[in-house]
Amino acid sequence: MAFKQSMLAAAVLVAVSSAASAATVQQVVADNLAENPDVARAIEAYRAVVKEVDQAKAGYYPTVDATLGYGYEWTDKDQGVQDVELNRREAHLNINQMLFDGFATPSEVKRQRARMASAEAEATDTAENYALQASRAYLELLRRDQLVKLAKETLYNHVKIYDQIKRRSESGLGTLASIQQAEGRLALAEVNTLAAENNLLDAQANYQRVVGQEPPAELEQLMDDALPMPGSFEEALTNANENHPVVGIAQYDVEATYAQRDAAKSRMYPRLDLEIERRWDENLDGVEGDDEDLTAMLRLRYNLFNGGADKARIRQTEYQIGEAQQVQRDSMRQIKQSLELSWNAYEILGRQIEHLQQHVNSSEQTRNSYQKQFDIGQRSLLDLLDTENEVFTAKNQLAEAQLDQQIAKLRILNGMGSLLSAMNIQLPLEESASMTADAADMQEEPAMQEEAPAESAS
């Protein structure tokens, strides 16, 4: 009895000392989300595509080029200047403003914006998957910790039974076979405890690999009302079709291929530019002195034939549209299948838990009754040991089912694309305040040409 009290006192002491280090699964995900290499890579990829949008918008604005030149010139003409050597100097300033490029620039802006939205959805999907993996690692650690406690509890009960049998034997009431039987079950309980501790160490190593830090000293159960759940599978599927990042990735990729097709069609149109050039030359073409001029020209360029490459490019993009649409359809099927599997597991496990809880209660009652009957000689030692093992197995099965149901719940939320929002975690996609010189989306584009008519990407 004193031994049992000392064990309980030690357990209370450990709980009190580690309470300050307790962390919920939501805190673990929030604290380590941005540090995960896959999530960080996806965020950086998104930010890179944001700058590609800015590059595409640059097509609306003029280009300004300056050219300076100095060197040797020898000129010899049939008439006029003959065999003249001069030091030639050049200074040119060119300003080129695109007025019409066959909708190439607006199509490219639209394509890059679709790619940006797709990259944002991909970063969200990566973060959602990390949240699921980290949560599963946390719950797996919690599972293994609970199984270790159950194994130690069973080991302690076997120690008590063994001590009781040993005292009986010493008083002449027990048999050698009873002692041997109790020793064998005690050894098995010790093996089960060591196996549970080894599984706990494996879970700790996996947690550190997934999360990226040491496990918290104290784990907390995931409360049933901590994360909101949809009322039905149909509601969950509707939310998944509307909010899942993979759906967004597929949709935006389709939109990007439509914009790419529009950009390919721009080669079928002429291009119109306003070109302004100012020249400051000296000693040009064998004539000493300054040679300056200023030109402001509207220049129209139109490719009449290039071997059919433009038409082939248009056909290529149309096939790419079809490819992206099929990827979108496949993504929708996979999301539905995954969500349905998770939902079925969640519901079945919920029903199993009710029966498993009843099994635990009945097993404990039977064990307690057998203990009393054994004390007065109405039950055999084998009966008592069997009921102890049944209690151990029942508690293990209940703990396993409860944790599996929590994991199924996380999978449902992940299948809906709403695990992060359910945990109230925001993905840090935006750059820091010191890097926001982009100034309100790089301003509005000049209305020099209307955007190409958009086609439905559905």
Secondary structure as the mmCIF struct_conf table of DSSP 4:
data_model
#
loop_
_struct_conf.conf_type_id
_struct_conf.id
_struct_conf.beg_label_comp_id
_struct_conf.beg_label_asym_id
_struct_conf.beg_label_seq_id
_struct_conf.end_label_comp_id
_struct_conf.end_label_asym_id
_struct_conf.end_label_seq_id
HELX_RH_AL_P HELX_RH_AL_P1 ALA A 2 SER A 18
HELX_RH_3T_P HELX_RH_3T_P1 ALA A 19 SER A 21
STRN STRN1 ALA A 22 ALA A 23
HELX_RH_AL_P HELX_RH_AL_P2 VAL A 25 ASN A 32
TURN_TY1_P TURN_TY1_P1 LEU A 33 GLU A 35
BEND BEND1 ASN A 36 ASN A 36
HELX_RH_AL_P HELX_RH_AL_P3 PRO A 37 LYS A 57
HELX_RH_3T_P HELX_RH_3T_P2 ALA A 58 TYR A 60
BEND BEND2 TYR A 61 TYR A 61
STRN STRN2 THR A 63 THR A 75
BEND BEND3 ASP A 78 GLY A 80
BEND BEND4 ASP A 83 ASP A 83
STRN STRN3 VAL A 84 PHE A 100
TURN_TY1_P TURN_TY1_P2 GLY A 102 PHE A 103
HELX_RH_AL_P HELX_RH_AL_P4 ALA A 104 GLU A 170
TURN_TY1_P TURN_TY1_P3 SER A 171 GLY A 172
BEND BEND5 GLY A 174 GLY A 174
HELX_RH_AL_P HELX_RH_AL_P5 LEU A 176 VAL A 211
BEND BEND6 GLY A 212 GLN A 213
HELX_LH_PP_P HELX_LH_PP_P1 GLU A 214 PRO A 216
BEND BEND7 ALA A 217 ALA A 217
STRN STRN4 GLU A 218 LEU A 219
TURN_TY1_P TURN_TY1_P4 ASP A 224 ALA A 226
BEND BEND8 LEU A 227 LEU A 227
BEND BEND9 GLY A 231 SER A 232
HELX_RH_AL_P HELX_RH_AL_P6 PHE A 233 ASN A 243
HELX_RH_AL_P HELX_RH_AL_P7 PRO A 245 LYS A 265
HELX_RH_3T_P HELX_RH_3T_P3 SER A 266 MET A 268
BEND BEND10 TYR A 269 TYR A 269
STRN STRN5 ARG A 271 LEU A 284
TURN_TY1_P TURN_TY1_P5 ASP A 285 GLY A 286
STRN STRN6 VAL A 287 ARG A 301
BEND BEND11 ASN A 306 ASN A 306
TURN_TY1_P TURN_TY1_P6 GLY A 307 GLY A 308
HELX_RH_AL_P HELX_RH_AL_P8 ALA A 309 ASP A 375
TURN_TY1_P TURN_TY1_P7 ILE A 376 GLY A 377
BEND BEND12 GLN A 378 ARG A 379
HELX_RH_AL_P HELX_RH_AL_P9 LEU A 381 MET A 416
TURN_TY1_P TURN_TY1_P8 GLY A 417 GLY A 417
HELX_RH_AL_P HELX_RH_AL_P10 LEU A 419 ALA A 422
TURN_TY1_P TURN_TY1_P9 MET A 423 ASN A 424
BEND BEND13 GLU A 430 GLU A 430
HELX_LH_PP_P HELX_LH_PP_P2 GLU A 431 SER A 432
HELX_RH_3T_P HELX_RH_3T_P4 ALA A 433 MET A 435
TURN_TY1_P TURN_TY1_P10 ALA A 437 ASP A 438
HELX_RH_AL_P HELX_RH_AL_P11 ALA A 439 MET A 442
HELX_LH_PP_P HELX_LH_PP_P3 GLU A 444 PRO A 446
BEND BEND14 MET A 448 GLN A 449
HELX_LH_PP_P HELX_LH_PP_P4 GLU A 450 ALA A 454
#
